[in-house]
Amino acid sequence: MHNDNILNELKQVIPEDIIKVDEPLKRYTYTETGGKADFYISPSKIEDVQSVMKYAYKHDIPVTFLGNGSNIIIREGGIRGIVLSLLELNYVEVSDASIITGSGRAIIDVSRLARDNHLTGLEFACGIPGSVGGAVYMNAGAYGGEVKDCIDYALCVDDEGHLFKLSNEDLKLGYRQSIVQEKHYVVLEAAFTLEPGDYEEINAKMEDLTERRETKQPLEYPSCGSVFQRPPGHFAGKLIQDSDLQGHRIGGVEVSKKHAGFMVNVDNGTATDYEDLIHHVQDVVKEKFDVELKREVRIIGEHLEQ
């Protein structure tokens, strides 16, 4: 189907003002890389997400979901079909020791909101740059805590636009994995069950974690966050450091001199630079230590046609 026809039909099922055509995706990723989306749609209502999913399923149009783009690399060729941004699904409500939030909300915001309501259990997330949906998708964790420890349920949608709730157990949360990833579901809402706590203690812990993060991580440059998963029995950053790869650069992207587990965009780097550097680091570490580094960062989109 021609894109003009798709646009006209989309306008029949969702508000016109949430649709953008040929939208550059580099505006929405932390790495500041990425080509154009045929259609970029940012709904603020769950029903609109369902409408898009049902329409796309019926017409066999691919749909790619995007949170806040903190742990993702989008290639220069962009993304065909529909990119559905969840950033406008950012409502949040607190009742007793529970927080219910749209998946587009930054997990840092939810962590601070918990603190302000004297609730403990989300301190670990005070430095995680992702959205709530992304955090559930990969069971994000830091400093000894993870989403699995405090999530009650996630409201998800499937390819056909059906809504359903998955309990903590249903989510099958493991190290950087979940049923959401396996089944290609999409998280639209999450509920966290926390414990009453002391504001000063919660705040002190968050300040400590924030300081540790700021002193160790290269937050002054665009990056995709932690590039690799932790290999069993090792630390990815230490292996990369011991391979003398810190500061190694391809194009405009280099292995951070501050933290070897990060790759930073220091000079108009491209997604291709990121991919090439990732492969190079994997090859060197495999050769030197016989350890395979698995990516934590997601790489999506199409290569530019030569």
Disulfide bonds with the S-S distance in Angstrom:
none
